[in-house]
Amino acid sequence: MKLNELRDNAGATKPRKRVGRGPGSGMGKTAGRGIKGQKSRSGVAIKGYEGGQMPLYQRLPKRGFNKPNRKKYAVVNLGLIQKFVDAKKIDGGKPITEDVLVESGLVRRKLDGIRVLAKGEISGKLTLEVTGASKSAVEAVEKAGGSLNVTTAQAAE
């Protein structure tokens, strides 16, 4: 097989429907929109309209609030850190900082910092320096004989 012989399977792609291109196309004149009325015209916004009745999105109560400046942390589980240490992708002897976690490929990007959660087992003695950690993660690392430093004041929740 050569590159110029590559084809999609039969029926895998359909040509796009071109409306308003003359009577012979079967989609000419009104282009499938019918005759007259609001929906046949351009610039129609009718999705939430209920014929003058109060629309559903206005009848239901509004709840909640999205904080615009909320911090977004990259989340890492202890079990994954241990797995990377075992696979020699992270050196367990040296302090494990956020930059080390990014370089090893465990975390794609730091975002507002890295937060460690306690899912999984940790066997070695590790020194972690991260932005945030759960209380159970701190306890698990200290129980294994290591230490978990949280670099900002907002530590365990």
SVG drawing of the C-alpha trace seen along z (x, -y; Angstrom):
<svg xmlns="http://www.w3.org/2000/svg" viewBox="-47 -38 66 40">
<polyline fill="none" stroke="black" stroke-width="0.4" points="0.0,0.0 1.2,-3.5 0.2,-6.8 -1.7,-7.8 -3.9,-4.6 -5.1,-5.5 -8.9,-6.0 -11.7,-6.2 -14.0,-3.2 -16.9,-3.4 -19.7,-5.5 -17.4,-6.8 -17.7,-10.4 -20.6,-12.3 -20.4,-15.5 -21.8,-18.6 -25.3,-19.6 -25.2,-22.9 -28.6,-24.6 -30.0,-27.4 -28.2,-26.3 -31.0,-26.1 -34.1,-23.9 -32.1,-20.9 -30.4,-20.3 -33.6,-19.5 -32.6,-22.1 -33.1,-25.3 -35.4,-28.4 -36.4,-28.2 -33.5,-25.8 -35.5,-23.4 -36.8,-26.2 -40.5,-26.0 -42.4,-29.2 -42.6,-32.4 -42.5,-32.6 -39.8,-33.5 -37.8,-30.3 -37.5,-30.9 -35.7,-34.2 -32.1,-34.9 -31.0,-36.0 -33.4,-33.8 -32.9,-33.2 -35.9,-31.1 -34.3,-28.3 -35.5,-29.3 -38.7,-30.9 -42.0,-29.4 -44.6,-31.5 -44.6,-34.3 -44.8,-31.9 -42.0,-32.5 -39.2,-30.3 -37.9,-27.4 -34.4,-28.9 -36.1,-31.9 -38.6,-29.8 -36.0,-27.8 -34.1,-29.2 -30.5,-30.3 -28.0,-28.5 -24.3,-28.6 -21.4,-30.9 -18.2,-30.3 -15.3,-32.1 -13.5,-33.8 -10.0,-33.8 -10.2,-30.3 -6.9,-28.4 -6.6,-25.3 -4.1,-22.7 -2.6,-19.9 -3.5,-16.8 -1.1,-13.9 -1.7,-10.7 1.0,-9.2 0.6,-5.9 1.7,-7.4 4.7,-9.1 5.8,-5.8 5.3,-4.1 7.5,-6.6 10.1,-6.3 10.1,-2.5 10.4,-2.9 13.5,-5.1 11.8,-8.1 12.1,-10.1 15.1,-9.9 13.7,-9.1 16.9,-10.1 16.7,-13.7 13.8,-16.1 10.9,-15.8 9.9,-19.3 7.2,-20.4 9.8,-20.9 11.0,-17.3 7.4,-16.1 6.9,-18.0 10.3,-16.9 9.5,-13.2 6.2,-13.5 4.0,-12.7 2.4,-16.1 1.9,-17.9 1.9,-21.4 2.0,-23.1 -1.1,-25.3 -1.4,-27.2 0.7,-24.5 0.7,-20.8 -1.5,-19.2 -0.8,-15.7 -3.6,-13.4 -3.3,-10.2 -4.6,-7.6 -2.3,-4.6 0.5,-3.2 3.8,-4.8 6.7,-2.5 9.9,-4.6 11.1,-7.5 10.4,-10.5 10.9,-14.2 8.2,-16.2 7.9,-19.9 4.6,-20.9 2.0,-23.7 -0.8,-21.7 -1.5,-18.4 -4.4,-16.7 -4.0,-15.9 -4.2,-12.2 -1.3,-12.5 0.9,-14.3 0.2,-11.6 0.9,-8.8 4.3,-10.3 5.3,-10.9 4.2,-7.4 6.5,-6.0 9.4,-8.0 9.5,-10.9 8.4,-14.5 5.9,-16.5 6.6,-20.3 3.8,-22.6 5.3,-25.7 2.3,-28.0 0.3,-28.9 -2.9,-27.2 -1.7,-23.7 -4.1,-21.0 -7.9,-21.4"/>
</svg>
